[in-house]
Amino acid sequence: MLDSQSIASFAEMRRIVSEFPGPDLEAAREAAAREGQLTKPAGALGRLEELSAWLATWQGKQPAVNHPRVAVFAGNHGVAALGVSAFPAEVTRQMVLNFTHGGAAVNQLCKNADADLRVYEMSLDQPTQDFTQGPALSEAEASRAMAYGMMAVEPGVDLLCVGEMGIANTTAASAIAAALFGGTGTDWAGPGTGVHGAQLSRKAEVIDMGLAKHRAVFDDPFAIMAALGGHELAAITGAVIAARIARVPVILDGFATTVAASILLKLDPHALDHCVVAHCSAEPGHRKLLEKIAKKPLLDFGMRLGEASGAALCIPILRAAALCHTGMATFAEAGVSDKD
């Protein structure tokens, strides 16, 4: 396990990313060989076959989803005070309590998936700074948040689902996306919690103000996260880093979560090879982002809840892929004639 206290700096995070392990090619070969012997026509299970191969490649063994964890990171944003959200900032804490009491959608989806839910509160009483006036986080704050996120990857976890809760975090995520991939507030801003008309225009304006303020750091992805992001978004980046080191495949939830992970692509174009995206959010920037990072979502259900709901919904799909791969009989075992 990584010592989170010893890695709270951007330099150390860059070093860790530079040493990311690659795919386990031997496990991939073994999975492909077994897949070709199973009692079905080649490719008959479609994307389930791709997913079982992906699990094997990144777990480094026969694929299994026995101990999935759903990690929801919650944080508050200073720009919430600028009228960019339909809900006040105190809703973040209220929703965290709802998670704790088992009353949220993600609680039900975790029950359905037999998954372990952990909720990580990120300085809810200390929101980020208003990024139109200065960096949302200092380097030390952003690095500590990333290191904290790494703690979600504990021994025994074999699949990690990451999600977020934070009023105004789609504003922060849109600003990060624009800084990483180009564009304006209008290009990336969406309704989030339900803003429209003048309030949506205000959201785009706030994003543009942040971009103008911090353009000098756009060559450094971690500096972008600090300038425009949030505690919970940085923690997601850290969780994705730790999962790679531990060979734990990751399911990314919606727009904000995918943005937080995409920070790593600017350091290593293969940094998200151990990740799949759960669903394409109804947040319009998400579809644009998925095109930029060349990820095909597992589902497209028109969801935009956040809180790892889409990722939790996909756990049974990953489990089904693993079980079909490991549990099906081969042609020889079943006494079924293979094709000529």
Phi, psi and omega in degrees: 000149178280143175273105187295335182286340185263359186238019184277065172205152179297322181299318180290324176297318178298321179297316181298316180297322180294342181252019179306134173289149177271187179293151176275099187291328178293317177297322178296318179295318179295320179295318180296320180295317179293318182304321181289348181257354186285155187283074178192159171296148179303129178080004186293335178266008172053234187291338175302325179292320177298319182291321178294321177295320179296316178300312181299318183297322184264337173278339180074029182195185173301136186295143178206142172233081181256331184225067179284144175241136172252117182248119178248120180257132185238133179208161179248154188236134180298329182289352176301332180288351184265011175078036183261356184231155177281347183237151177285162185298333182295345178296332178302308179296320180298321178289326175300318177297322177297319175301314183298324181273359175082019187259002184265167177301319183296329176299317181290321180292326176291322175300315180300325184265359185053053184243151178276121179259128174234134179245127184246110178280131184243087174050053184296333178276356180230080180297163176298166173288157174293113187288353173281346182252338181181183180299139177298320180226150169283167177302318181296317180295316180295318180295318178296321178296318177298316179297322178296319178299330179298336183292346180291341182264094182254160179304138179099335177290127181246359174204130181245126173252130182240140178209182188216162169216126179180112179302131181081007182284344172288334173294312178298316181296319179296320179295318178297316180300317179295321179293323182283319192240001179090162179113181184241177176302319179297324180295327190248337185289138176229184186292337180058242180281000177125037178267146181215170173057231184298326180290324176293321176297322177296320178300314179298320179296317179297318177300315180297324177296318178295318179298317180296323183292326192241016184302334183294341183256010188290353177273357182235108185298324178291325176294326175299314179302316180294318185291321191239350191267217183199167181303315185288327179290319177296323179296322177297317176304316179296320179297320179294321177298310183296323179297320179298314181299321183272001182058047176249116177298153187234138168252118177274142181279239189265213189299303185298319180296317180294323176299313182300320178291326185294342173310321186289336181295335179284348175261328183206117183296347179254013187294338181250019179295336179271011182240144165240157178259128187296309187205161173268113182294154172290347173298119191300331179294339184291316179299318177299318180295318180298326175294320181295322185260003175057050176242132178261119183291156178286325183228158173219081188256007182071022181277151175207035184280326190080211179050029178065020183296315179294322179294317179296323179297333184272350181303313179300331177293315178295321179296319178298319179299315181294316182294320177298320182292317187270334187262337179294148175283153170278167177304317182295316182295323184271354182067031180258135180291129175283166177295155180291000000 
